[in-house]
Amino acid sequence: MHMRYYLLFFIILVFRGNLTAQSYTVNQRIYWLSKIWKDVSHNYCDPNRLLEINWDSCFVSSVSAVMNPMTDREYYKLLEKLIATIQDGHTQLDYRQYWTSDKEIDYLPIDIEYNVDEFYINGVSDKIKNAVPLGSLLLKINDIPTEQYLEKYTFPYTAGSTLQNRKRQAIASIACGNKNDSILLCIKTPSGDINNVYIKYNVIEERVAKKDMLALFNSNIINNYKRTDAYLKKDSFDNSYFYFRFDRLVRFSMTNLLNSVVKQVGKADYLVLDLRYCSGGNELMGDTLLMSFLDVEKMETYPSVTRVNNAFYASRGFGYKQYVDYYENMKVDTLSSETLYKTNLPLFKQPLFILIGDRTLSAAEDLLIALKLHFPQRAILVGTPSGGSTGAPLVYKLPFHNSYYRICVRKPLLPLGMFEDGIQPDYFYKPSIQSVLEGKDEIFNCVQKIYENEIK
């Protein structure tokens, strides 16, 4: 155990190199690979998971690979694959800016969406819209059934804790590839025809600026992400409901927003909180939002686990059994749940519906976890399972392309079955492809029927 850390220290001293260059030298590749291995080994919240995947062996095999000549792109893919072996949505590599600087990369002139157990075309350029109609189901990629293709070629590079999270990321990853390469897609059109279509990675070649790429797609998609909405509306049964939508829990005062809508909320028969596209943000903002729906003065969150590193105790572990976990780098500690107190918040008592889906992640799931643990009767969850990706990420920058990696250092300590496959809805609702393409958000029909038939 100690020998490998001496080895790492030697590697860092010898191979750190000049970090101001614009691409990675072999020395830098070894250094940053070694640093990622070390940082994960010490800080990832679940050491047993690292044993399961044989993290040290993954590192050793990667070292031999980076000794060979490779491009920055190949190096990032290697790091991405290494980190993705952990299968944690908060432990991943981010090198998005690199894609905008690599002149050998281009994009498909289509947009593919994941919808529970289907993949369909929800955006397409005018040039190929007759060959690839909107709403077509994607059956195969390069003659391989879509899910099998993703599992073989993209899952190894996809960090995610649940299958639904990995599928969504994996299908998005095929959107970019080598300039002018082609990919063969087998589609089933809305009229039922089965077609095989070769599509080129040539969006930039068609002189579509990257910043204007959305204008390329002839689609009518309701998923306008990064929104915050709050308004009063009538449903088809003439009941009033107040609608909240949060796509990110950041950069505004939740308390001020909630207090600004008190009069309008008072007119509502029921409430709808839309977290289907909330990718996370500030956990405290989510807790603040939740407390506005609870008739309590204080709220407990949830306990969690984190790693413990103590050099002195580790030294004792060589001869004393009670310190062996420190010595073997396996020690974890339980962090107590937090107690939050309601301050200057309104109270909304009406029946509450929360809309969730596989884009519901991180801080949005923290809100749902506290709700499920302590107030399971307060809200009805409608939609599909959440993405199952929460925790506290430790972020380290890489030297080029504004890239970075992050490591999950804290995980919720929850009853078995509560979070392994994301937070489960009380009522499952899967939108139809046609309703999405037509801009109809029909989940509200489901909600209002539940209210009318079971609550009112």
C-alpha positions as CSV (number, residue, x, y, z in Angstrom):
1,M,0.0,0.0,0.0
2,H,2.7,2.5,1.0
3,M,4.9,1.5,-2.0
4,R,2.4,2.8,-4.5
5,Y,2.3,6.2,-2.9
6,Y,6.1,6.4,-3.0
7,L,5.8,5.5,-6.6
8,L,3.3,8.2,-7.2
9,F,5.4,10.8,-5.5
10,F,8.3,9.9,-7.8
11,I,6.1,10.1,-10.9
12,I,4.9,13.5,-9.9
13,L,8.4,14.8,-9.3
14,V,9.8,13.4,-12.6
15,F,7.0,13.9,-15.0
16,R,5.2,17.1,-14.0
17,G,6.7,19.0,-16.9
18,N,5.7,22.4,-18.4
19,L,2.0,23.0,-17.7
20,T,1.8,26.1,-19.8
21,A,2.0,24.3,-23.2
22,Q,-1.1,24.0,-25.3
23,S,-1.2,20.2,-25.5
24,Y,-0.2,17.4,-23.2
25,T,3.4,16.0,-23.4
26,V,3.9,12.4,-22.4
27,N,5.3,13.7,-19.0
28,Q,2.1,15.7,-18.4
29,R,-0.1,12.8,-19.4
30,I,1.5,10.5,-16.9
31,Y,1.4,13.2,-14.2
32,W,-2.3,14.1,-14.6
33,L,-3.3,10.5,-14.9
34,S,-1.5,9.7,-11.7
35,K,-3.0,12.7,-9.9
36,I,-6.5,11.6,-10.9
37,W,-5.8,8.1,-9.6
38,K,-4.4,9.4,-6.3
39,D,-7.2,12.0,-5.8
40,V,-9.9,9.3,-6.4
41,S,-8.1,6.8,-4.2
42,H,-8.0,9.2,-1.2
43,N,-11.3,11.0,-1.7
44,Y,-14.0,9.0,-3.4
45,C,-16.8,8.4,-0.9
46,D,-17.1,4.6,-1.3
47,P,-13.7,2.8,-1.0
48,N,-15.5,-0.6,-1.4
49,R,-16.6,0.5,-4.9
50,L,-13.0,1.2,-5.8
51,L,-12.2,-2.4,-4.7
52,E,-15.0,-3.8,-6.8
53,I,-13.8,-2.2,-10.0
54,N,-10.1,-2.9,-9.1
55,W,-9.3,0.8,-9.4
56,D,-5.5,0.3,-9.0
57,S,-5.4,-2.1,-11.9
58,C,-7.4,0.3,-14.1
59,F,-4.7,2.9,-13.3
60,V,-1.8,0.6,-14.1
61,S,-3.3,-0.4,-17.5
62,S,-3.9,3.3,-18.3
63,V,-0.3,4.2,-17.5
64,S,1.0,1.8,-20.2
65,A,-1.4,3.4,-22.7
66,V,-0.4,7.0,-22.1
67,M,3.3,6.1,-22.7
68,N,2.4,5.7,-26.4
69,P,2.0,8.7,-28.7
70,M,-1.6,10.1,-28.6
71,T,-3.5,13.2,-29.3
72,D,-5.2,15.4,-26.7
73,R,-8.5,13.9,-27.8
74,E,-7.3,10.4,-27.3
75,Y,-5.9,11.3,-23.9
76,Y,-9.2,12.8,-22.8
77,K,-11.0,9.7,-23.9
78,L,-8.6,7.6,-21.9
79,L,-9.2,9.7,-18.7
80,E,-12.9,9.8,-19.4
81,K,-13.0,6.0,-19.6
82,L,-11.0,5.5,-16.5
83,I,-13.2,7.8,-14.4
84,A,-16.4,6.3,-15.9
85,T,-15.5,2.9,-14.5
86,I,-16.7,4.1,-11.1
87,Q,-20.2,4.7,-12.5
88,D,-21.0,7.8,-10.4
89,G,-22.8,10.8,-11.8
90,H,-20.7,13.2,-9.7
91,T,-17.4,11.6,-10.5
92,Q,-16.5,12.5,-14.1
93,L,-14.3,14.3,-16.6
94,D,-15.5,17.5,-18.3
95,Y,-13.6,18.6,-21.4
96,R,-16.4,20.2,-23.4
97,Q,-14.4,23.2,-24.5
98,Y,-11.9,20.9,-26.2
99,W,-14.6,19.9,-28.7
100,T,-15.0,23.5,-29.8
101,S,-11.3,23.9,-30.5
102,D,-10.7,20.6,-32.3
103,K,-11.0,21.3,-36.1
104,E,-11.3,17.6,-36.8
105,I,-14.6,17.4,-35.0
106,D,-18.0,18.0,-36.5
107,Y,-21.7,17.3,-35.6
108,L,-24.6,15.3,-36.9
109,P,-27.4,17.5,-38.4
110,I,-30.0,15.7,-36.2
111,D,-31.0,15.7,-32.5
112,I,-31.8,12.4,-30.8
113,E,-33.8,12.3,-27.6
114,Y,-34.1,9.5,-25.0
115,N,-37.7,8.8,-23.8
116,V,-37.6,6.0,-21.2
117,D,-37.2,3.0,-23.4
118,E,-37.1,4.7,-26.8
119,F,-34.7,6.9,-28.8
120,Y,-36.3,9.2,-31.3
121,I,-35.5,12.1,-33.7
122,N,-36.7,15.4,-32.3
123,G,-34.5,17.7,-34.4
124,V,-33.3,17.6,-38.0
125,S,-31.8,19.9,-40.6
126,D,-34.0,21.0,-43.5
127,K,-31.5,19.3,-45.8
128,I,-32.3,15.8,-44.6
129,K,-35.8,16.2,-43.0
130,N,-37.4,14.1,-45.8
131,A,-35.0,11.2,-45.3
132,V,-35.2,11.5,-41.5
133,P,-38.7,12.7,-40.5
134,L,-39.2,14.2,-37.0
135,G,-40.5,11.6,-34.6
136,S,-38.7,8.7,-36.2
137,L,-37.6,6.0,-33.8
138,L,-33.9,5.1,-33.8
139,L,-33.7,1.3,-34.1
140,K,-30.1,0.6,-34.9
141,I,-26.7,2.4,-35.2
142,N,-24.3,0.9,-37.7
143,D,-26.4,-2.2,-38.0
144,I,-26.4,-2.8,-34.2
145,P,-29.5,-2.4,-32.1
146,T,-29.3,1.0,-30.5
147,E,-29.0,0.0,-26.8
148,Q,-26.4,-2.7,-27.7
149,Y,-24.4,-0.1,-29.7
150,L,-24.5,2.3,-26.8
151,E,-23.5,-0.4,-24.3
152,K,-20.5,-1.4,-26.4
153,Y,-19.2,1.9,-27.7
154,T,-20.4,4.7,-25.4
155,F,-21.2,3.3,-22.0
156,P,-17.5,2.7,-21.2
157,Y,-17.1,6.5,-21.4
158,T,-20.3,7.5,-19.7
159,A,-20.3,8.4,-16.0
160,G,-23.7,7.8,-14.3
161,S,-25.2,6.0,-11.4
162,T,-28.4,4.8,-13.1
163,L,-29.1,3.2,-16.4
164,Q,-31.5,6.0,-17.4
165,N,-28.8,8.6,-16.7
166,R,-26.2,6.7,-18.7
167,K,-28.6,6.2,-21.7
168,R,-29.4,9.9,-21.9
169,Q,-25.7,10.8,-21.9
170,A,-24.7,8.0,-24.2
171,I,-27.1,8.9,-27.0
172,A,-26.1,12.5,-26.8
173,S,-22.5,11.6,-27.2
174,I,-22.9,10.2,-30.7
175,A,-23.9,13.7,-31.9
176,C,-20.2,14.6,-32.5
177,G,-17.6,12.7,-34.4
178,N,-14.8,13.0,-37.0
179,K,-15.5,15.6,-39.6
180,N,-17.2,14.1,-42.7
181,D,-17.4,10.6,-41.2
182,S,-20.8,8.9,-41.7
183,I,-22.9,6.9,-39.4
184,L,-25.6,4.5,-40.5
185,L,-28.9,4.9,-38.7
186,C,-31.8,2.5,-39.0
187,I,-35.1,4.4,-38.3
188,K,-38.8,3.7,-38.2
189,T,-40.6,6.7,-39.5
190,P,-43.9,7.9,-38.0
191,S,-45.7,6.3,-41.0
192,G,-44.1,2.9,-40.1
193,D,-41.5,2.7,-42.8
194,I,-38.1,1.2,-41.9
195,N,-35.2,3.1,-43.5
196,N,-31.4,2.9,-43.4
197,V,-29.8,6.4,-43.7
198,Y,-26.2,7.4,-43.8
199,I,-25.7,10.7,-42.1
200,K,-22.5,12.8,-42.2
201,Y,-20.9,14.7,-39.4
202,N,-20.9,17.9,-41.4
203,V,-22.9,20.6,-39.6
204,I,-19.9,23.0,-39.5
205,E,-19.1,22.2,-43.1
206,E,-22.5,23.5,-44.0
207,R,-21.4,26.8,-42.5
208,V,-23.7,26.7,-39.5
209,A,-22.1,28.6,-36.7
210,K,-21.9,26.6,-33.5
211,K,-23.6,29.4,-31.6
212,D,-26.5,29.2,-34.1
213,M,-26.8,25.4,-34.2
214,L,-30.2,25.3,-32.6
215,A,-31.6,27.2,-35.6
216,L,-30.5,24.4,-37.8
217,F,-33.0,22.0,-36.4
218,N,-36.6,22.0,-37.6
219,S,-38.2,21.0,-34.4
220,N,-40.9,22.1,-32.0
221,I,-39.5,21.1,-28.6
222,I,-41.1,22.1,-25.3
223,N,-37.9,21.4,-23.3
224,N,-36.6,25.0,-23.1
225,Y,-34.1,24.3,-20.3
226,K,-32.7,26.7,-17.7
227,R,-36.0,28.3,-17.0
228,T,-37.6,29.5,-13.8
229,D,-41.4,29.9,-14.0
230,A,-44.0,30.8,-11.4
231,Y,-47.7,31.5,-12.4
232,L,-51.3,30.7,-11.6
233,K,-53.4,28.8,-14.2
234,K,-56.8,27.0,-14.5
235,D,-57.0,23.3,-15.5
236,S,-59.6,21.7,-17.7
237,F,-61.8,20.9,-14.6
238,D,-61.8,24.7,-13.7
239,N,-59.5,24.1,-10.7
240,S,-56.7,26.6,-10.2
241,Y,-53.2,25.5,-9.7
242,F,-50.0,27.4,-9.1
243,Y,-47.0,26.2,-11.2
244,F,-43.4,26.5,-10.1
245,R,-40.5,25.4,-12.5
246,F,-36.9,25.4,-11.6
247,D,-34.2,24.1,-14.0
248,R,-31.3,25.2,-11.9
249,L,-31.2,26.1,-8.2
250,V,-28.7,28.9,-8.5
251,R,-28.3,32.7,-8.9
252,F,-31.4,34.0,-7.3
253,S,-33.0,34.4,-3.9
254,M,-35.4,31.6,-3.3
255,T,-36.9,33.3,-0.3
256,N,-37.6,36.5,-2.2
257,L,-39.2,34.6,-5.1
258,L,-41.4,32.6,-2.8
259,N,-42.6,35.6,-0.9
260,S,-43.3,37.5,-4.1
261,V,-46.0,35.0,-5.2
262,V,-47.8,34.4,-1.9
263,K,-51.0,36.2,-3.0
264,Q,-51.2,34.3,-6.2
265,V,-50.5,30.9,-4.6
266,G,-53.3,31.6,-2.1
267,K,-55.8,31.5,-5.0
268,A,-54.7,28.0,-6.1
269,D,-56.5,24.7,-5.3
270,Y,-53.3,22.7,-5.7
271,L,-49.6,23.2,-6.5
272,V,-47.3,21.8,-9.2
273,L,-43.5,21.9,-8.7
274,D,-41.7,21.0,-12.0
275,L,-38.3,19.5,-11.4
276,R,-38.1,17.4,-14.6
277,Y,-35.3,19.5,-16.1
278,C,-33.6,20.6,-12.8
279,S,-30.0,19.4,-13.1
280,G,-29.1,20.6,-9.6
281,G,-27.3,23.6,-8.1
282,N,-27.3,24.8,-4.6
283,E,-28.6,22.2,-2.1
284,L,-29.6,24.9,0.4
285,M,-31.8,26.5,-2.2
286,G,-33.6,23.2,-2.7
287,D,-34.1,22.8,1.0
288,T,-35.4,26.3,1.3
289,L,-37.9,25.6,-1.5
290,L,-39.0,22.4,0.2
291,M,-39.5,24.0,3.6
292,S,-42.0,26.5,2.0
293,F,-44.4,23.5,1.5
294,L,-43.9,22.1,5.0
295,D,-45.8,23.1,8.1
296,V,-42.8,22.8,10.4
297,E,-40.3,25.2,11.9
298,K,-37.3,23.0,11.3
299,M,-36.3,20.2,9.0
300,E,-33.8,17.4,9.1
301,T,-32.0,16.5,5.9
302,Y,-30.3,13.1,5.7
303,P,-27.1,11.5,7.0
304,S,-24.3,10.8,4.5
305,V,-20.9,9.0,4.3
306,T,-17.5,10.4,3.4
307,R,-13.9,9.3,3.5
308,V,-11.5,9.8,6.4
309,N,-7.8,10.2,6.0
310,N,-5.6,10.4,9.1
311,A,-1.9,9.9,8.7
312,F,-1.3,9.3,12.4
313,Y,-4.0,6.7,12.7
314,A,-2.8,5.1,9.5
315,S,0.7,4.8,11.1
316,R,-0.9,3.0,14.1
317,G,-2.6,0.6,11.7
318,F,0.6,-1.4,11.1
319,G,0.3,-2.9,14.6
320,Y,-3.1,-2.1,16.0
321,K,-6.2,-3.8,14.7
322,Q,-8.5,-0.9,15.5
323,Y,-6.6,1.3,13.1
324,V,-6.5,-1.1,10.1
325,D,-9.1,0.8,8.1
326,Y,-7.0,3.9,8.2
327,Y,-3.9,1.9,7.3
328,E,-5.7,0.3,4.3
329,N,-7.3,3.6,3.2
330,M,-10.8,2.2,3.8
331,K,-12.0,4.4,6.6
332,V,-15.4,6.2,6.2
333,D,-17.3,8.3,8.5
334,T,-21.0,9.1,8.9
335,L,-22.0,12.8,8.6
336,S,-25.1,13.6,10.6
337,S,-28.1,15.1,8.9
338,E,-28.4,18.9,9.0
339,T,-31.1,20.7,10.9
340,L,-32.5,23.7,9.0
341,Y,-34.8,26.3,10.5
342,K,-37.5,28.2,8.6
343,T,-36.8,31.9,8.3
344,N,-38.9,34.5,6.5
345,L,-40.5,31.8,4.4
346,P,-44.2,31.6,3.4
347,L,-46.2,28.4,4.0
348,F,-48.0,26.8,1.1
349,K,-50.4,24.1,2.4
350,Q,-52.3,23.1,-0.8
351,P,-51.9,19.6,-2.2
352,L,-48.5,19.4,-3.9
353,F,-47.5,17.5,-7.1
354,I,-43.9,17.3,-8.0
355,L,-42.9,16.4,-11.6
356,I,-39.7,14.4,-12.0
357,G,-37.7,12.6,-14.7
358,D,-34.3,11.4,-15.6
359,R,-33.0,15.0,-15.9
360,T,-33.9,15.5,-12.2
361,L,-30.5,15.4,-10.7
362,S,-28.2,16.4,-7.8
363,A,-29.7,19.2,-5.6
364,A,-33.1,18.5,-6.9
365,E,-32.8,14.9,-5.8
366,D,-31.5,16.1,-2.4
367,L,-34.9,17.9,-2.0
368,L,-36.7,14.7,-3.0
369,I,-34.7,12.6,-0.6
370,A,-35.5,14.8,2.4
371,L,-39.1,14.8,1.4
372,K,-39.3,11.0,1.0
373,L,-37.4,10.4,4.3
374,H,-39.4,12.7,6.5
375,F,-42.6,13.9,4.8
376,P,-43.6,11.1,2.4
377,Q,-47.3,12.0,2.4
378,R,-46.7,15.7,1.7
379,A,-46.4,15.4,-2.1
380,I,-47.3,13.2,-5.0
381,L,-44.5,12.5,-7.5
382,V,-45.5,12.2,-11.1
383,G,-43.2,11.3,-14.1
384,T,-40.3,8.9,-14.5
385,P,-37.5,7.9,-12.2
386,S,-34.9,10.6,-11.4
387,G,-31.4,10.5,-12.7
388,G,-29.9,9.1,-9.5
389,S,-26.9,11.4,-9.3
390,T,-26.3,13.3,-6.1
391,G,-23.5,14.0,-3.7
392,A,-20.8,16.6,-3.1
393,P,-18.2,16.8,-5.9
394,L,-14.6,17.8,-5.3
395,V,-13.4,19.6,-8.4
396,Y,-9.8,19.8,-9.8
397,K,-8.8,21.7,-12.9
398,L,-6.7,20.2,-15.7
399,P,-4.2,22.5,-17.4
400,F,-5.8,22.9,-20.8
401,H,-9.1,23.6,-22.5
402,N,-10.8,24.7,-19.3
403,S,-11.2,21.0,-18.6
404,Y,-11.6,19.5,-15.1
405,Y,-12.5,16.4,-13.2
406,R,-14.7,16.0,-10.2
407,I,-14.9,13.3,-7.5
408,C,-17.9,12.6,-5.3
409,V,-16.8,12.9,-1.7
410,R,-20.2,12.5,0.0
411,K,-23.1,10.2,-0.6
412,P,-26.5,10.0,1.1
413,L,-26.9,7.2,3.6
414,L,-30.4,5.9,2.8
415,P,-32.6,2.9,3.3
416,L,-31.9,0.2,0.8
417,G,-33.9,0.5,-2.4
418,M,-34.7,4.2,-2.0
419,F,-32.1,5.6,-4.4
420,E,-30.3,2.8,-6.2
421,D,-32.4,3.4,-9.4
422,G,-33.2,7.1,-8.7
423,I,-36.2,8.4,-6.9
424,Q,-39.3,6.6,-8.1
425,P,-42.5,8.5,-9.0
426,D,-45.8,7.6,-7.3
427,Y,-47.5,7.8,-10.7
428,F,-45.5,6.9,-13.8
429,Y,-46.0,9.1,-16.8
430,K,-44.1,8.8,-20.1
431,P,-44.8,11.5,-22.7
432,S,-45.7,10.4,-26.2
433,I,-43.3,11.3,-28.9
434,Q,-46.0,13.0,-30.8
435,S,-47.1,15.2,-27.9
436,V,-43.5,16.3,-27.4
437,L,-43.0,17.2,-31.1
438,E,-46.3,19.1,-31.0
439,G,-45.3,21.1,-27.9
440,K,-48.0,19.5,-25.8
441,D,-47.0,18.9,-22.2
442,E,-49.7,16.4,-21.4
443,I,-48.3,15.4,-18.0
444,F,-50.7,18.2,-16.7
445,N,-53.6,16.1,-17.9
446,C,-52.4,13.3,-15.7
447,V,-51.9,15.6,-12.7
448,Q,-55.3,17.2,-12.9
449,K,-57.1,13.8,-13.2
450,I,-55.3,12.6,-10.0
451,Y,-56.4,15.8,-8.2
452,E,-59.9,15.6,-9.5
453,N,-60.5,11.9,-8.9
454,E,-58.4,11.2,-5.8
455,I,-57.8,14.4,-3.8
456,K,-60.5,16.9,-4.3
